[in-house]
Amino acid sequence: MIGKILLVSILLVAASFLLIRRIVKLPSRYERKPQELSAWSALDRGIDPTDVSEVP
């Protein structure tokens, strides 16, 4: 009896965590897609924005 209640509780907590994570859409620790560099962000990273080959 207690085992069933514990199992159901664990499943509810896990499902709630996954649902909240999907709703909030927390940023992933590592970006999977490359970020688009604007002229200002290129300057912040030390890239010359007039050099077209480095700025997409």
PyMOL commands that set and color helices and strands:
alter all, ss='L'
color gray80, all
select helices_A, chain A and resi 2-24+39-44
alter helices_A, ss='H'
color red, helices_A
deselect
rebuild
show_as cartoon
